[in-house]
Amino acid sequence: MSADAPAKGWRESLATYRHPRVVQFLFLGFSAGLPFLLVFSTLSAWLREYGISRTAIGFISWIGITYSFKFVWSPVVDRVPLPLLTRWLGRRRAWMLLAQSGIAGGLLAMAYCDPRTDLWWMVVFALVVAFSSATQDIALDACRIEATDASLQGATAATYQLGYRVAVLAAGAGALYVAQFVSWTAAYQTMAALGLVGIVTTLLISEPERRATAGTTELEGKVATFAAGLGTMPGWVRKALIFVYGAIVCPFVDFFARFRWMAVLLLLFIGLFRLSDIAMGVMANPFYIDMGFSKDQIADVSKIYGFVMTILGALLGGALVFRVGAARLLAPAVFLIAASNLTFSWLAWVGQPDLMILTIAISIDNLVGGMSGSIFIAFLSGLTNTAYTATQYALFTSIMTLPGKLLGGSSGWVVDKLQEEFTATHKFGGYAIFFVYTALLGLPALVLALIVRRHFEQKETPPS
């Protein structure tokens, strides 16, 4: 630490959480976290309770693939103005408001659907919610980066994550409680009303200023050189080519230029890192319901208690990254993610709704999930170039969930086939085998994690 950069005291550090911009992202984080479970595991519980087959539930979970393709339209959100809204609110808030309106409207429409008679309409509205949510993520990520300087980025990220986790709790445990004691319609109406949190916050805050970094200046210089080489092309063609080159080509060329052949392995590893976790997650709530757990038991253990364990795991992961480094922790994280699925296999093999075993399984799964999340976010952040952070990070987070979502869509069909095969010998034998199968899905990521660690350790080791 330099002499002109004295260490900040605890009081000064904690005071950053009172900064208006930092507080704003507590509510915007809530808006970002609200929709996810409502088109994923909470929706799965609703569908299963109304008698929808596990195979259909698995296929419907493919709605979540929307999040995995958000990098495709992220350049549009970044650069294309919305009629009237952009002039009124600014480019970030305009897209945020449009997306938040789509989330609230889609959830409200889902509330009035009956899965037994309106399943296709429910899927359509869930797709609207997912697409709007992914679009909101793009705009919010950019807004968060631009809203504060470097000294407040840590505090802003912390309040954003806290708001996100509270929203996940509301959309998970909260929705299940309302469904248990009132109805599923009331549950989704309540979630639609909570969508107003983001809408009101977006209307009240100010548009962030766009600060040009050295990386941004370099990028704009490359784009200007490219534009000059287009000569006298028609205006709309010239603008389209400049947009494609500056917003899409440059970030990808930069990533492959920096990592060369290793870039392909990195993208493959990113896609496989959470494969075990995501493939298992689709069938978690249907499994609890088939086992005989009530919705309030599921909410108490897997949502509220699980929320606490996830936060503890995230803090543990952050401390480990600080002490050991993210790359060295990748292989242990992959192993623990896969191994944690075996606790659910144990619960299935017991064959009855044992609340103690469920608590143990949730403890291990959520603690590992929170820890590995901190490790992986730190690793991904280190891969980005500050000149292209938004597009590259959108690419990483999109790829991160894509294979798991694709495979997770068939998880219901896998469980149905396994249950048909093993029900005669064990009531939940199919589920037990399924969770072992999802654990084995982590093996390719484990091998790649070891290769990635070796690459970065060699890169950091100075030549003798």
Secondary structure, DSSP 8 states (H G I E B T S, - for coil): --TTS----HHHHHHGGGSHHHHHHHHHHHHHHHHHHHTTHHHHHHHHHTT--HHHHHHHGGGGHHHHTHHHHHHHHHH---TTHHHHH-HHHHHHHHHHHHHHHHHHHHHT--TTT-HHHHHHHHHHHHHHHHHHHHHHHHHHHHHS-HHHHHHHHHHHHHHHHHHHHIIIIIHHHHHHHT-HHHHHHHHHHHTHHHHHHHHHS--------HHHHHHHHHHHHHHHTTTT--HHHHHHHHHHIIIIIHHHHHHHHHHTTHHHHHHHHHHHTTHHHHHHHTTHHHHHHHHT--HHHHIIIIIIIHHHHHHHHHHHHHHHHHHH-HHHHHHHHHHHHHHHHHHHHHHHHH-S--HHHHHHHHHHHHHHHHHHHHHHHHHHHHHS-GGGHHHHHHHHHHHHHHHHHHHHTTHHHHHHHHHHHHTTT-TTHHHHHHHHHHHHTTHHHHHHHHHHHHHHHHHHS---
